Amino acid sequence: MKAIEKVLIVGGGIGGQSTAIALRQIGIEVEIVEILPQYDVYGVGIIQQANALRALDSLGVADEAIKRGCPYGKVKMCTPTGHQFAETGTPPMGRFPSHNGISRRTLHDVLKERSETVGVQYRMGLTVDTITNKENGVDVVFSDGTTGSYDLLIGADGMKSKVRQLIFGDYSPKYAGLSVWRYAFDRPKDLDTGYIYFGKRSKVGLIPMTEDTIYIFVVSAEGADNPLIKEEEMIPKLKSYLEEYPVPMVQDLIDQITNPKLVNYRPLETLHLPEPWYKGNVLIIGDGAHATIPQLGSGAALAIEDAVVLAEEITKQDGAEAIFSRFMNRRLERCKMVVEASEKLGEWELMLFEGKTLPEEANIGATMGKTCMALTQPI
Ligand SMILES: Cc1cc2nc3c(=O)[nH]c(=O)nc-3n(C[C@H](O)[C@H](O)[C@H](O)COP(=O)(O)OP(=O)(O)OC[C@H]3O[C@@H](n4cnc5c(N)ncnc54)[C@H](O)[C@@H]3O)c2cc1C
């Protein structure tokens, strides 16, 4: 049995860079190939609950993420008129706050700086064309015609993963019937934590990114056929949702939405790759294996945790089959829990936005609370 010395990571997003850092920290030679010629991360934020910070701490970057982001407490869940009826989020864990809001670009920079410090090699504007699984490793042909041989290959190339397609065949993400609109703003002076307002046609979240900035998300149901929204419709539609919320903190934002190119609109999709997420010496992690809609703000957290767990299992010094099978044992149920709870929350939100009556068992607050508590368990 050959020890793991050299790993190729395909995809240099949150999961790929986290994996690269985790593996470099245990002395493995790591190469990332990233299809983008240069990174162009969009400028809205991401929510990191305490379990995400715990995982980032294993990569040596939690404090930097907190310093460059904005720690805050539990999220207040409110009616459209601002009456708070519950709160949500993981409880604080040790020195980690319940939440850290951070711009995606900043999180990306934090991970990239750490990757470069620990010696990760990046090859930009490149992907894999063929992958040959062998007994003791993988041979790869890259899109520029060059070749390479590695002990393991980690597919971290997102929901539409090419590695998954090459290894497992075709799997398509499932549209959840919901979409999200996001936009960044200066921070309203009264914003003391994250807020989610639940309306009849949408829900709106206000999330701190720094002491001076926030982003909002609006979740809406645009139709079962997932229509294309034209650029000229972006601002009027987004504003029409916000008008449903007569609280000053939301109303004051409406006039600040001026640039349709800064409206980040995205239909929400999920994907479950059937277990196991590996074949031979190739493993799929992050959204390529378990993409979730963001109802629990935890997809990236799961990708970062994947990275930490994989490195822990590799240190046990055995072969790919043993490493990947222990990885699956530790990751499958936890990732399923988040993806399935998020899907359930999405189904209930869709019913509400379509004016339907929720089933008796539907309890959005309790489902969020229970799942967030479970995320505090050790990984
Ligand atoms: C609207 C929305 C809001 C979200 N909010 C949150 C949140 O608040 N908190 C949270 O924890 N999660 C959130 N998520 C989930 C989170 O964004 C994802 O789970 C996370 O980005 C997954 O990381 P990843 O590295 O697996 O994939 P990605 O982030 O998609 O990264 C994949 C990388 O691979 C590259 N790539 C793609 N194809 C190839 C290829 N063929 N070859 C080489 N490289 C390739 C891409 O360019 C990219 O750099 C949200 C998701 C959505 C859609």
The ligand as a Gaussian input file, in Angstrom:
#p B3LYP/6-31G(d) Opt

LIG

0 1
 C      -27.692000      31.661000      -3.163000
 C      -26.749000      30.853000      -2.321000
 C      -26.437000      31.280000      -1.055000
 C      -25.594000      30.515000      -0.234000
 N      -25.319000      30.940000       1.011000
 C      -24.537000      30.191000       1.813000
 C      -24.250000      30.604000       3.119000
 O      -24.708000      31.668000       3.559000
 N      -23.462000      29.813000       3.903000
 C      -22.935000      28.648000       3.430000
 O      -22.216000      27.953000       4.179000
 N      -23.187000      28.231000       2.160000
 C      -23.968000      28.979000       1.351000
 N      -24.201000      28.581000       0.077000
 C      -23.598000      27.339000      -0.435000
 C      -22.161000      27.557000      -0.887000
 O      -22.027000      28.646000      -1.762000
 C      -21.667000      26.298000      -1.553000
 O      -22.054000      25.170000      -0.806000
 C      -20.152000      26.310000      -1.682000
 O      -19.741000      27.375000      -2.511000
 C      -19.676000      24.975000      -2.244000
 O      -18.303000      25.026000      -2.410000
 P      -17.608000      24.102000      -3.507000
 O      -16.170000      24.422000      -3.395000
 O      -18.089000      22.713000      -3.350000
 O      -18.183000      24.595000      -4.907000
 P      -18.039000      25.996000      -5.628000
 O      -18.045000      27.103000      -4.652000
 O      -19.062000      25.997000      -6.714000
 O      -16.572000      25.962000      -6.269000
 C      -16.298000      25.173000      -7.377000
 C      -15.025000      25.703000      -8.043000
 O      -14.675000      24.814000      -9.102000
 C      -14.437000      25.546000     -10.282000
 N      -14.777000      24.660000     -11.401000
 C      -16.004000      24.383000     -11.904000
 N      -15.919000      23.493000     -12.879000
 C      -14.605000      23.188000     -13.017000
 C      -13.889000      22.320000     -13.863000
 N      -14.503000      21.558000     -14.790000
 N      -12.530000      22.242000     -13.722000
 C      -11.890000      22.987000     -12.794000
 N      -12.522000      23.850000     -11.979000
 C      -13.870000      23.929000     -12.071000
 C      -15.330000      26.766000     -10.167000
 O      -14.893000      27.827000     -10.999000
 C      -15.194000      27.076000      -8.670000
 O      -14.064000      27.872000      -8.418000
 C      -25.056000      29.307000      -0.737000
 C      -25.358000      28.882000      -2.037000
 C      -26.211000      29.640000      -2.815000
 C      -26.549000      29.155000      -4.196000

